Amino acid sequence: MSNGQDKLDAIVVGAGPAGSAAALVLARAGLSVGVLERGEYPGAKNLFGGVLYTTVLGELVPEFAASAPLERHVFRRRYVMLGGGEQLAFDFSSAAFDQPPHNHSHTVLRAKFDPWFASQAEAAGAMLLAATAVEELIVEAGRVVGVRTGREKGDLRADAVIVAEGCNSFLARKAGFRRDFQPHRLQLAVKEVIALDRGALEQRFNLSGDQGVSIEYFGGDAVAGMFGGAFIYTNRDSLSVGISCAAGEFPDRKMLPNEVLERFKAHPAVAPLLAGGETLEYSGHMIPEFGRETMPRIYGDGVMFAGDAAGLVNLSPFYHEGTNLAMASGRAAAQTVLELREAKKDFTADNLAIYDRKLRDSFVWRDVEKCRDIPEFGRRNPQFFNRYPYVFGQLAREFFTVDGRPKARVERDVFKRLRKEVGLMRFVRDLWKAFRAMR
């Protein structure tokens, strides 16, 4: 660090959305705060699907739209079920979403957005040190008092440490704040950024100006019948294309993630959207699905965990929201530091419990709790991913087939097939279970 201090007020590990949010709040309050980023620059190793929800960002940086590297605002959402050569889709767009603040939804690329967000914290006075791996937390008398980096004379001390290093969070595991991961508690996502001529992109997706669309794909043909889904998000002159599935599914199916992605890209409903594109980036990312029972401890003496490191992800298939929760948790961690300093209290676990209460009183914990049962539901009900998409695709095809039969007969035939293939009572029970998992 270049400020000549032996001890900082706070250290933030990770310059993603959670870490930069925490650093920004602390630096604005006049605290000395160091941000340690393992990548060569913020965003160098970070990945997410592509839609940034900006409600918290707007509170932290009210004029963000004037300088943030936003790609497109999401005014249309499309959900597609692929199975057996058919696709069933629900498509929603809104003129209201086409006007500021654009439903607080924008596509971004983390390699561009993260450096910009970190620069906001730097401008406020935070000190960023990139290409610096934090190897462990320094613990003395049971309390975290700093971090040990891989640099020469790399021990740094601070009154409080905020860990926002992502899902893997080696520091949390090494310090005993969480148990080892189990494959069924993680999702593995792989993604490509595919360059595409802007004119062709807007024509294919029926867009104009800065309009954007997010497309979520489900069903057996999307991700080989696994628990998960695929996506396409439109950027200015590129597409974010990827898949995300339960990590344990890949060895069970004897498939590699890139094989699932290539299979999705080659689907007849997908390939024409990508035609002529050039792959610019390929990356992978782990997404936490810790759930209520295995949620890691998010604070201890001298330390707090934020964002993916704390398992704070909204797992709803309709949102896939992580960055907004990350920024909110980073802000809450920073506010906790400020409140304890104002009250002249030390950073014991008892006092840092304020952080936990802040999260529980906010949308962050409520959204996490609301979706906590979705991973287990998906694993216990594979028919939603490897059977129903095929069945309902076939039923839709039969319903819309014109072959000379009277329409009343077509409807009766479809109903009979539904009873035969699925069973009405079973289907109703499954829908009820799905509703309970997402309520």
C-alpha positions as a Markdown table, in Angstrom:
| # | Residue | x | y | z |
|---|---|---|---|---|
| 1 | Met | 0.0 | 0.0 | 0.0 |
| 2 | Ser | 1.2 | 3.5 | -0.8 |
| 3 | Asn | -0.3 | 5.4 | 2.1 |
| 4 | Gly | 2.5 | 4.5 | 4.5 |
| 5 | Gln | 0.2 | 3.2 | 7.2 |
| 6 | Asp | 1.0 | 0.0 | 9.1 |
| 7 | Lys | -2.7 | -0.7 | 9.7 |
| 8 | Leu | -5.8 | 0.1 | 7.6 |
| 9 | Asp | -9.3 | 0.8 | 8.9 |
| 10 | Ala | -10.6 | -2.0 | 6.6 |
| 11 | Ile | -9.4 | -4.5 | 4.0 |
| 12 | Val | -11.7 | -5.8 | 1.2 |
| 13 | Val | -10.8 | -9.0 | -0.5 |
| 14 | Gly | -12.1 | -9.0 | -4.1 |
| 15 | Ala | -13.0 | -6.2 | -6.5 |
| 16 | Gly | -16.2 | -7.6 | -7.8 |
| 17 | Pro | -19.6 | -5.9 | -7.2 |
| 18 | Ala | -19.7 | -6.8 | -3.5 |
| 19 | Gly | -16.1 | -5.7 | -2.8 |
| 20 | Ser | -16.3 | -2.5 | -4.8 |
| 21 | Ala | -19.6 | -1.5 | -3.1 |
| 22 | Ala | -18.1 | -2.0 | 0.3 |
| 23 | Ala | -14.9 | -0.1 | -0.6 |
| 24 | Leu | -16.9 | 2.8 | -2.1 |
| 25 | Val | -19.0 | 3.2 | 1.1 |
| 26 | Leu | -16.0 | 3.0 | 3.4 |
| 27 | Ala | -13.8 | 5.4 | 1.3 |
| 28 | Arg | -16.6 | 8.0 | 1.1 |
| 29 | Ala | -16.8 | 8.0 | 4.9 |
| 30 | Gly | -13.1 | 8.8 | 5.0 |
| 31 | Leu | -11.7 | 5.5 | 6.1 |
| 32 | Ser | -8.5 | 4.0 | 4.9 |
| 33 | Val | -9.5 | 0.9 | 2.9 |
| 34 | Gly | -7.4 | -1.4 | 0.8 |
| 35 | Val | -9.0 | -3.6 | -2.0 |
| 36 | Leu | -7.0 | -6.7 | -2.9 |
| 37 | Glu | -7.9 | -8.3 | -6.2 |
| 38 | Arg | -6.5 | -11.6 | -7.4 |
| 39 | Gly | -7.0 | -10.9 | -11.1 |
| 40 | Glu | -4.7 | -8.7 | -13.1 |
| 41 | Tyr | -7.5 | -6.1 | -13.0 |
| 42 | Pro | -11.0 | -6.1 | -11.6 |
| 43 | Gly | -13.2 | -8.2 | -13.9 |
| 44 | Ala | -10.3 | -10.2 | -15.3 |
| 45 | Lys | -11.6 | -13.4 | -13.8 |
| 46 | Asn | -15.2 | -12.5 | -13.0 |
| 47 | Leu | -18.2 | -13.9 | -14.9 |
| 48 | Phe | -21.9 | -13.8 | -14.7 |
| 49 | Gly | -24.7 | -14.4 | -17.2 |
| 50 | Gly | -25.0 | -10.9 | -18.3 |
| 51 | Val | -28.0 | -9.0 | -16.8 |
| 52 | Leu | -27.1 | -6.4 | -14.2 |
| 53 | Tyr | -29.9 | -5.3 | -11.9 |
| 54 | Thr | -29.1 | -1.7 | -10.9 |
| 55 | Thr | -31.4 | -0.7 | -8.0 |
| 56 | Val | -28.5 | -0.8 | -5.5 |
| 57 | Leu | -26.0 | 0.6 | -7.9 |
| 58 | Gly | -28.3 | 3.6 | -8.5 |
| 59 | Glu | -28.3 | 4.3 | -4.8 |
| 60 | Leu | -24.5 | 4.1 | -4.6 |
| 61 | Val | -23.8 | 5.9 | -7.8 |
| 62 | Pro | -27.0 | 7.9 | -8.8 |
| 63 | Glu | -25.5 | 9.1 | -12.1 |
| 64 | Phe | -24.1 | 5.7 | -13.1 |
| 65 | Ala | -25.9 | 5.7 | -16.5 |
| 66 | Ala | -23.8 | 8.6 | -17.7 |
| 67 | Ser | -20.5 | 6.8 | -17.4 |
| 68 | Ala | -21.0 | 3.0 | -16.6 |
| 69 | Pro | -20.2 | 0.7 | -19.5 |
| 70 | Leu | -23.7 | -0.5 | -20.0 |
| 71 | Glu | -24.5 | -2.6 | -23.1 |
| 72 | Arg | -28.3 | -2.6 | -23.6 |
| 73 | His | -31.3 | -2.1 | -21.4 |
| 74 | Val | -33.5 | -5.2 | -21.2 |
| 75 | Phe | -37.0 | -4.3 | -22.4 |
| 76 | Arg | -38.0 | -7.8 | -23.5 |
| 77 | Arg | -37.8 | -11.2 | -21.7 |
| 78 | Arg | -38.3 | -14.5 | -23.4 |
| 79 | Tyr | -38.5 | -17.9 | -21.8 |
| 80 | Val | -38.2 | -20.9 | -24.1 |
| 81 | Met | -38.8 | -24.6 | -23.4 |
| 82 | Leu | -36.9 | -26.9 | -25.9 |
| 83 | Gly | -37.8 | -30.5 | -26.3 |
| 84 | Gly | -38.0 | -33.0 | -29.2 |
| 85 | Gly | -37.6 | -30.4 | -32.0 |
| 86 | Glu | -40.3 | -28.2 | -30.6 |
| 87 | Gln | -40.0 | -24.9 | -28.7 |
| 88 | Leu | -42.7 | -23.4 | -26.5 |
| 89 | Ala | -42.0 | -19.8 | -25.6 |
| 90 | Phe | -43.4 | -17.0 | -23.4 |
| 91 | Asp | -42.4 | -13.6 | -24.6 |
| 92 | Phe | -42.9 | -10.3 | -22.7 |
| 93 | Ser | -42.0 | -6.8 | -23.6 |
| 94 | Ser | -43.0 | -3.5 | -22.1 |
| 95 | Ala | -43.0 | 0.1 | -23.4 |
| 96 | Ala | -42.4 | 1.1 | -19.8 |
| 97 | Phe | -39.2 | -0.9 | -19.7 |
| 98 | Asp | -38.1 | 0.9 | -22.8 |
| 99 | Gln | -38.0 | 4.2 | -20.8 |
| 100 | Pro | -35.6 | 5.2 | -18.0 |
| 101 | Pro | -34.8 | 3.7 | -15.6 |
| 102 | His | -35.4 | 0.7 | -17.9 |
| 103 | Asn | -36.7 | -1.6 | -15.1 |
| 104 | His | -33.2 | -1.3 | -13.6 |
| 105 | Ser | -32.1 | -4.1 | -15.9 |
| 106 | His | -29.1 | -3.8 | -18.3 |
| 107 | Thr | -26.8 | -6.3 | -20.0 |
| 108 | Val | -23.1 | -5.7 | -19.1 |
| 109 | Leu | -19.8 | -7.4 | -19.6 |
| 110 | Arg | -17.9 | -7.9 | -16.3 |
| 111 | Ala | -14.5 | -7.3 | -18.0 |
| 112 | Lys | -15.8 | -3.7 | -18.6 |
| 113 | Phe | -18.1 | -3.1 | -15.7 |
| 114 | Asp | -16.0 | -4.3 | -12.8 |
| 115 | Pro | -13.0 | -1.9 | -13.6 |
| 116 | Trp | -15.4 | 1.0 | -13.9 |
| 117 | Phe | -17.1 | 0.2 | -10.6 |
| 118 | Ala | -13.7 | -0.3 | -8.8 |
| 119 | Ser | -12.7 | 3.1 | -10.2 |
| 120 | Gln | -15.6 | 4.7 | -8.4 |
| 121 | Ala | -14.2 | 3.3 | -5.1 |
| 122 | Glu | -10.7 | 4.5 | -6.1 |
| 123 | Ala | -11.9 | 8.0 | -6.9 |
| 124 | Ala | -13.5 | 8.1 | -3.4 |
| 125 | Gly | -10.1 | 7.2 | -1.8 |
| 126 | Ala | -9.9 | 3.4 | -1.8 |
| 127 | Met | -6.5 | 1.8 | -2.6 |
| 128 | Leu | -6.7 | -1.0 | -5.2 |
| 129 | Leu | -4.0 | -3.6 | -5.4 |
| 130 | Ala | -4.6 | -6.0 | -8.3 |
| 131 | Ala | -2.7 | -9.2 | -9.2 |
| 132 | Thr | -2.6 | -9.9 | -5.4 |
| 133 | Ala | -3.7 | -13.2 | -4.1 |
| 134 | Val | -4.8 | -13.4 | -0.4 |
| 135 | Glu | -3.6 | -16.7 | 0.9 |
| 136 | Glu | -5.2 | -16.7 | 4.3 |
| 137 | Leu | -6.7 | -14.6 | 7.0 |
| 138 | Ile | -4.4 | -13.6 | 9.9 |
| 139 | Val | -6.0 | -14.8 | 13.1 |
| 140 | Glu | -4.7 | -13.8 | 16.5 |
| 141 | Ala | -6.4 | -14.8 | 19.8 |
| 142 | Gly | -9.4 | -16.1 | 17.7 |
| 143 | Arg | -9.9 | -12.8 | 15.9 |
| 144 | Val | -9.2 | -11.9 | 12.3 |
| 145 | Val | -6.7 | -9.0 | 12.3 |
| 146 | Gly | -5.6 | -8.9 | 8.7 |
| 147 | Val | -4.7 | -10.9 | 5.6 |
| 148 | Arg | -1.6 | -12.7 | 4.3 |
| 149 | Thr | -0.8 | -12.1 | 0.6 |
| 150 | Gly | 1.6 | -13.8 | -1.7 |
| 151 | Arg | 3.7 | -10.7 | -2.0 |
| 152 | Glu | 7.0 | -10.1 | -0.2 |
| 153 | Lys | 6.2 | -8.5 | 3.2 |
| 154 | Gly | 2.6 | -9.1 | 2.2 |
| 155 | Asp | 0.9 | -9.2 | 5.6 |
| 156 | Leu | -1.7 | -6.4 | 5.9 |
| 157 | Arg | -3.6 | -5.6 | 9.0 |
| 158 | Ala | -6.9 | -3.8 | 9.5 |
| 159 | Asp | -9.6 | -3.4 | 12.1 |
| 160 | Ala | -12.1 | -5.2 | 9.9 |
| 161 | Val | -11.8 | -7.5 | 6.9 |
| 162 | Ile | -14.6 | -7.9 | 4.3 |
| 163 | Val | -14.2 | -11.0 | 2.2 |
| 164 | Ala | -15.9 | -10.8 | -1.2 |
| 165 | Glu | -13.8 | -13.2 | -3.2 |
| 166 | Gly | -16.6 | -15.2 | -4.9 |
| 167 | Cys | -18.2 | -18.6 | -4.6 |
| 168 | Asn | -15.1 | -20.7 | -4.0 |
| 169 | Ser | -14.1 | -18.4 | -1.1 |
| 170 | Phe | -10.9 | -20.3 | -0.1 |
| 171 | Leu | -10.5 | -18.0 | 2.8 |
| 172 | Ala | -13.9 | -19.0 | 4.3 |
| 173 | Arg | -13.1 | -22.7 | 4.0 |
| 174 | Lys | -9.5 | -22.3 | 5.3 |
| 175 | Ala | -10.6 | -20.3 | 8.3 |
| 176 | Gly | -13.4 | -22.8 | 9.1 |
| 177 | Phe | -16.3 | -20.6 | 8.3 |
| 178 | Arg | -17.9 | -23.1 | 6.0 |
| 179 | Arg | -17.7 | -26.8 | 5.2 |
| 180 | Asp | -16.3 | -28.3 | 2.0 |
| 181 | Phe | -18.6 | -27.9 | -1.0 |
| 182 | Gln | -20.8 | -30.7 | -2.1 |
| 183 | Pro | -21.4 | -30.9 | -5.9 |
| 184 | His | -25.2 | -30.8 | -5.5 |
| 185 | Arg | -24.9 | -27.4 | -3.7 |
| 186 | Leu | -23.2 | -25.7 | -6.7 |
| 187 | Gln | -24.0 | -24.8 | -10.2 |
| 188 | Leu | -21.3 | -24.7 | -12.9 |
| 189 | Ala | -21.8 | -22.2 | -15.6 |
| 190 | Val | -19.8 | -21.8 | -18.8 |
| 191 | Lys | -20.2 | -18.9 | -21.2 |
| 192 | Glu | -19.0 | -17.5 | -24.5 |
| 193 | Val | -19.1 | -13.9 | -25.6 |
| 194 | Ile | -19.7 | -14.1 | -29.4 |
| 195 | Ala | -19.1 | -11.0 | -31.5 |
| 196 | Leu | -21.9 | -10.3 | -34.0 |
| 197 | Asp | -22.4 | -7.4 | -36.4 |
| 198 | Arg | -24.7 | -4.9 | -34.6 |
| 199 | Gly | -27.0 | -4.6 | -37.6 |
| 200 | Ala | -27.4 | -8.3 | -37.8 |
| 201 | Leu | -27.9 | -8.6 | -34.1 |
| 202 | Glu | -30.6 | -6.1 | -34.0 |
| 203 | Gln | -32.4 | -7.6 | -37.0 |
| 204 | Arg | -32.3 | -11.1 | -35.6 |
| 205 | Phe | -33.6 | -10.1 | -32.2 |
| 206 | Asn | -35.9 | -7.4 | -33.5 |
| 207 | Leu | -34.2 | -4.6 | -31.5 |
| 208 | Ser | -33.4 | -1.0 | -32.2 |
| 209 | Gly | -31.3 | 1.6 | -30.4 |
| 210 | Asp | -30.1 | 0.3 | -27.1 |
| 211 | Gln | -32.9 | -2.2 | -26.7 |
| 212 | Gly | -31.9 | -5.6 | -25.4 |
| 213 | Val | -33.5 | -9.0 | -24.8 |
| 214 | Ser | -32.7 | -11.8 | -22.3 |
| 215 | Ile | -33.7 | -15.3 | -23.4 |
| 216 | Glu | -33.7 | -18.2 | -20.9 |
| 217 | Tyr | -33.9 | -21.7 | -22.2 |
| 218 | Phe | -35.1 | -24.8 | -20.3 |
| 219 | Gly | -35.8 | -28.4 | -21.1 |
| 220 | Gly | -34.1 | -31.5 | -22.3 |
| 221 | Asp | -32.8 | -30.1 | -25.6 |
| 222 | Ala | -31.4 | -27.0 | -23.9 |
| 223 | Val | -29.1 | -28.7 | -21.4 |
| 224 | Ala | -29.3 | -32.4 | -22.2 |
| 225 | Gly | -32.1 | -33.0 | -19.6 |
| 226 | Met | -30.0 | -31.8 | -16.7 |
| 227 | Phe | -31.1 | -29.6 | -13.8 |
| 228 | Gly | -30.3 | -26.2 | -15.2 |
| 229 | Gly | -30.8 | -24.0 | -18.2 |
| 230 | Ala | -29.2 | -22.0 | -21.0 |
| 231 | Phe | -29.3 | -18.3 | -21.9 |
| 232 | Ile | -28.6 | -15.7 | -24.6 |
| 233 | Tyr | -28.3 | -12.0 | -23.6 |
| 234 | Thr | -27.8 | -9.3 | -26.2 |
| 235 | Asn | -24.9 | -6.8 | -25.8 |
| 236 | Arg | -24.2 | -3.9 | -28.2 |
| 237 | Asp | -22.3 | -5.9 | -30.8 |
| 238 | Ser | -22.0 | -9.3 | -29.1 |
| 239 | Leu | -24.0 | -12.0 | -27.5 |
| 240 | Ser | -23.5 | -13.6 | -24.1 |
| 241 | Val | -24.3 | -17.3 | -24.6 |
| 242 | Gly | -24.0 | -20.0 | -21.9 |
| 243 | Ile | -25.4 | -22.8 | -19.8 |
| 244 | Ser | -25.6 | -23.3 | -16.1 |
| 245 | Cys | -26.3 | -26.7 | -14.5 |
| 246 | Ala | -25.9 | -28.5 | -11.2 |
| 247 | Ala | -22.2 | -29.3 | -10.9 |
| 248 | Gly | -22.9 | -32.9 | -9.9 |
| 249 | Glu | -24.9 | -33.5 | -13.1 |
| 250 | Phe | -21.9 | -33.4 | -15.4 |
| 251 | Pro | -20.1 | -36.5 | -14.1 |
| 252 | Asp | -23.4 | -38.3 | -13.7 |
| 253 | Arg | -24.2 | -37.7 | -17.4 |
| 254 | Lys | -20.5 | -38.3 | -18.4 |
| 255 | Met | -20.6 | -34.9 | -20.2 |
| 256 | Leu | -18.2 | -32.0 | -20.1 |
| 257 | Pro | -19.7 | -28.5 | -19.7 |
| 258 | Asn | -18.3 | -27.4 | -23.1 |
| 259 | Glu | -20.1 | -30.3 | -24.7 |
| 260 | Val | -23.4 | -29.2 | -23.2 |
| 261 | Leu | -22.8 | -25.7 | -24.4 |
| 262 | Glu | -21.9 | -26.8 | -28.0 |
| 263 | Arg | -25.0 | -29.0 | -28.1 |
| 264 | Phe | -27.1 | -26.0 | -27.1 |
| 265 | Lys | -25.5 | -23.7 | -29.7 |
| 266 | Ala | -26.1 | -26.3 | -32.4 |
| 267 | His | -29.8 | -26.6 | -31.6 |
| 268 | Pro | -32.0 | -25.7 | -34.7 |
| 269 | Ala | -33.7 | -23.0 | -32.6 |
| 270 | Val | -30.4 | -21.4 | -31.5 |
| 271 | Ala | -27.9 | -21.9 | -34.3 |
| 272 | Pro | -29.5 | -19.3 | -36.6 |
| 273 | Leu | -29.3 | -16.6 | -33.9 |
| 274 | Leu | -25.5 | -17.2 | -33.6 |
| 275 | Ala | -24.7 | -17.7 | -37.3 |
| 276 | Gly | -21.7 | -15.7 | -38.4 |
| 277 | Gly | -20.6 | -14.8 | -34.9 |
| 278 | Glu | -17.0 | -15.1 | -33.7 |
| 279 | Thr | -16.2 | -16.3 | -30.2 |
| 280 | Leu | -14.2 | -13.7 | -28.3 |
| 281 | Glu | -14.2 | -15.1 | -24.8 |
| 282 | Tyr | -14.8 | -18.5 | -23.1 |
| 283 | Ser | -15.0 | -18.7 | -19.3 |
| 284 | Gly | -16.5 | -20.7 | -16.4 |
| 285 | His | -17.9 | -19.9 | -13.1 |
| 286 | Met | -19.2 | -21.6 | -9.9 |
| 287 | Ile | -22.6 | -20.4 | -8.5 |
| 288 | Pro | -23.4 | -21.1 | -4.9 |
| 289 | Glu | -26.6 | -23.0 | -4.0 |
| 290 | Phe | -25.7 | -23.4 | -0.3 |
| 291 | Gly | -29.4 | -23.3 | 0.8 |
| 292 | Arg | -30.6 | -22.6 | 4.3 |
| 293 | Glu | -29.1 | -25.7 | 6.0 |
| 294 | Thr | -25.6 | -25.3 | 4.6 |
| 295 | Met | -25.3 | -21.5 | 4.4 |
| 296 | Pro | -21.9 | -20.5 | 5.5 |
| 297 | Arg | -21.3 | -18.4 | 8.6 |
| 298 | Ile | -21.2 | -14.8 | 7.2 |
| 299 | Tyr | -19.4 | -13.1 | 10.0 |
| 300 | Gly | -17.0 | -13.7 | 12.9 |
| 301 | Asp | -14.6 | -11.8 | 15.0 |
| 302 | Gly | -13.1 | -9.2 | 12.8 |
| 303 | Val | -14.5 | -10.5 | 9.5 |
| 304 | Met | -17.6 | -10.5 | 7.3 |
| 305 | Phe | -18.4 | -12.3 | 4.1 |
| 306 | Ala | -20.4 | -10.7 | 1.2 |
| 307 | Gly | -21.8 | -11.6 | -2.2 |
| 308 | Asp | -21.2 | -15.1 | -3.5 |
| 309 | Ala | -18.7 | -15.8 | -0.7 |
| 310 | Ala | -21.8 | -15.7 | 1.6 |
| 311 | Gly | -24.0 | -17.7 | -0.8 |
| 312 | Leu | -26.2 | -14.7 | -1.5 |
| 313 | Val | -27.8 | -15.5 | -4.8 |
| 314 | Asn | -31.4 | -15.4 | -5.9 |
| 315 | Leu | -31.9 | -18.8 | -7.6 |
| 316 | Ser | -35.3 | -18.1 | -9.1 |
| 317 | Pro | -35.4 | -19.2 | -12.8 |
| 318 | Phe | -37.0 | -15.9 | -13.6 |
| 319 | Tyr | -34.3 | -13.6 | -12.3 |
| 320 | His | -30.9 | -15.3 | -11.7 |
| 321 | Glu | -30.0 | -12.3 | -9.6 |
| 322 | Gly | -26.6 | -12.1 | -8.0 |
| 323 | Thr | -24.9 | -8.8 | -8.6 |
| 324 | Asn | -27.6 | -6.7 | -7.0 |
| 325 | Leu | -27.5 | -8.9 | -3.9 |
| 326 | Ala | -23.7 | -8.7 | -3.9 |
| 327 | Met | -23.7 | -4.9 | -4.0 |
| 328 | Ala | -26.4 | -4.7 | -1.3 |
| 329 | Ser | -24.4 | -7.1 | 1.0 |
| 330 | Gly | -21.1 | -5.2 | 0.4 |
| 331 | Arg | -22.9 | -2.0 | 1.3 |
| 332 | Ala | -24.4 | -3.6 | 4.5 |
| 333 | Ala | -21.0 | -4.9 | 5.6 |
| 334 | Ala | -19.4 | -1.4 | 5.1 |
| 335 | Gln | -22.3 | 0.3 | 7.0 |
| 336 | Thr | -21.8 | -2.2 | 9.8 |
| 337 | Val | -18.1 | -1.1 | 10.1 |
| 338 | Leu | -19.1 | 2.6 | 10.1 |
| 339 | Glu | -21.8 | 2.1 | 12.8 |
| 340 | Leu | -19.5 | 0.2 | 15.1 |
| 341 | Arg | -16.8 | 2.9 | 14.7 |
| 342 | Glu | -19.3 | 5.6 | 15.4 |
| 343 | Ala | -20.4 | 3.8 | 18.5 |
| 344 | Lys | -16.7 | 3.2 | 19.4 |
| 345 | Lys | -17.3 | -0.6 | 19.6 |
| 346 | Asp | -14.8 | -3.2 | 18.6 |
| 347 | Phe | -15.4 | -5.7 | 15.8 |
| 348 | Thr | -16.3 | -8.8 | 17.8 |
| 349 | Ala | -18.7 | -11.4 | 16.3 |
| 350 | Asp | -21.3 | -10.2 | 18.8 |
| 351 | Asn | -21.1 | -6.7 | 17.5 |
| 352 | Leu | -20.8 | -7.7 | 13.9 |
| 353 | Ala | -24.2 | -9.5 | 14.2 |
| 354 | Ile | -25.5 | -6.1 | 13.1 |
| 355 | Tyr | -24.5 | -7.2 | 9.6 |
| 356 | Asp | -26.6 | -10.3 | 9.8 |
| 357 | Arg | -29.6 | -8.3 | 10.9 |
| 358 | Lys | -29.2 | -5.8 | 8.1 |
| 359 | Leu | -29.3 | -8.5 | 5.6 |
| 360 | Arg | -32.3 | -10.2 | 7.2 |
| 361 | Asp | -34.2 | -6.9 | 7.2 |
| 362 | Ser | -33.5 | -6.3 | 3.5 |
| 363 | Phe | -34.6 | -7.9 | 0.2 |
| 364 | Val | -31.3 | -9.8 | 0.1 |
| 365 | Trp | -32.0 | -12.4 | 2.8 |
| 366 | Arg | -35.7 | -12.5 | 1.9 |
| 367 | Asp | -35.0 | -13.4 | -1.7 |
| 368 | Val | -32.4 | -16.0 | -0.7 |
| 369 | Glu | -34.8 | -17.6 | 1.7 |
| 370 | Lys | -37.6 | -17.5 | -0.8 |
| 371 | Cys | -35.6 | -19.5 | -3.3 |
| 372 | Arg | -33.8 | -21.8 | -0.9 |
| 373 | Asp | -35.8 | -24.9 | -1.9 |
| 374 | Ile | -35.4 | -24.6 | -5.7 |
| 375 | Pro | -32.1 | -26.7 | -6.0 |
| 376 | Glu | -33.6 | -29.5 | -4.0 |
| 377 | Phe | -36.8 | -29.4 | -5.9 |
| 378 | Gly | -34.9 | -29.6 | -9.2 |
| 379 | Arg | -33.0 | -32.6 | -8.1 |
| 380 | Arg | -36.1 | -34.4 | -6.8 |
| 381 | Asn | -38.2 | -33.6 | -9.8 |
| 382 | Pro | -36.2 | -34.3 | -13.0 |
| 383 | Gln | -39.3 | -34.7 | -15.0 |
| 384 | Phe | -39.5 | -30.9 | -15.3 |
| 385 | Phe | -36.3 | -30.9 | -17.3 |
| 386 | Asn | -36.1 | -34.3 | -19.1 |
| 387 | Arg | -39.8 | -35.3 | -19.7 |
| 388 | Tyr | -42.3 | -32.4 | -19.5 |
| 389 | Pro | -40.6 | -30.3 | -22.2 |
| 390 | Tyr | -40.8 | -33.1 | -24.7 |
| 391 | Val | -44.4 | -34.0 | -23.8 |
| 392 | Phe | -45.8 | -30.5 | -23.9 |
| 393 | Gly | -43.9 | -29.8 | -27.1 |
| 394 | Gln | -45.6 | -32.8 | -28.7 |
| 395 | Leu | -49.0 | -31.8 | -27.4 |
| 396 | Ala | -48.6 | -28.3 | -28.8 |
| 397 | Arg | -47.6 | -29.7 | -32.1 |
| 398 | Glu | -50.6 | -31.9 | -32.2 |
| 399 | Phe | -52.9 | -29.1 | -31.1 |
| 400 | Phe | -51.7 | -26.9 | -34.0 |
| 401 | Thr | -51.5 | -29.6 | -36.6 |
| 402 | Val | -54.0 | -29.1 | -39.5 |
| 403 | Asp | -55.0 | -32.5 | -40.9 |
| 404 | Gly | -58.7 | -32.3 | -41.6 |
| 405 | Arg | -59.9 | -33.4 | -38.2 |
| 406 | Pro | -62.6 | -31.3 | -36.6 |
| 407 | Lys | -61.1 | -29.0 | -34.0 |
| 408 | Ala | -63.3 | -30.5 | -31.2 |
| 409 | Arg | -61.7 | -33.9 | -32.0 |
| 410 | Val | -58.2 | -32.4 | -32.0 |
| 411 | Glu | -58.8 | -30.9 | -28.6 |
| 412 | Arg | -60.2 | -34.2 | -27.2 |
| 413 | Asp | -57.2 | -36.1 | -28.7 |
| 414 | Val | -54.8 | -33.7 | -27.0 |
| 415 | Phe | -56.5 | -34.0 | -23.7 |
| 416 | Lys | -56.5 | -37.8 | -23.9 |
| 417 | Arg | -52.8 | -37.8 | -24.7 |
| 418 | Leu | -52.1 | -35.5 | -21.8 |
| 419 | Arg | -53.8 | -37.9 | -19.4 |
| 420 | Lys | -51.9 | -40.8 | -20.9 |
| 421 | Glu | -48.5 | -39.2 | -21.0 |
| 422 | Val | -48.5 | -37.3 | -17.8 |
| 423 | Gly | -51.6 | -38.0 | -15.7 |
| 424 | Leu | -53.7 | -35.0 | -14.6 |
| 425 | Met | -53.4 | -35.6 | -10.9 |
| 426 | Arg | -49.7 | -36.2 | -11.1 |
| 427 | Phe | -49.2 | -33.0 | -13.1 |
| 428 | Val | -51.3 | -31.0 | -10.7 |
| 429 | Arg | -49.2 | -32.3 | -7.8 |
| 430 | Asp | -46.0 | -31.5 | -9.6 |
| 431 | Leu | -47.2 | -27.9 | -10.3 |
| 432 | Trp | -48.1 | -27.5 | -6.6 |
| 433 | Lys | -44.6 | -28.7 | -5.6 |
| 434 | Ala | -43.0 | -26.2 | -8.1 |
| 435 | Phe | -45.2 | -23.4 | -6.7 |
| 436 | Arg | -44.2 | -24.2 | -3.1 |
| 437 | Ala | -40.5 | -24.3 | -4.1 |
| 438 | Met | -40.6 | -20.8 | -5.6 |
| 439 | Arg | -43.1 | -19.1 | -3.3 |
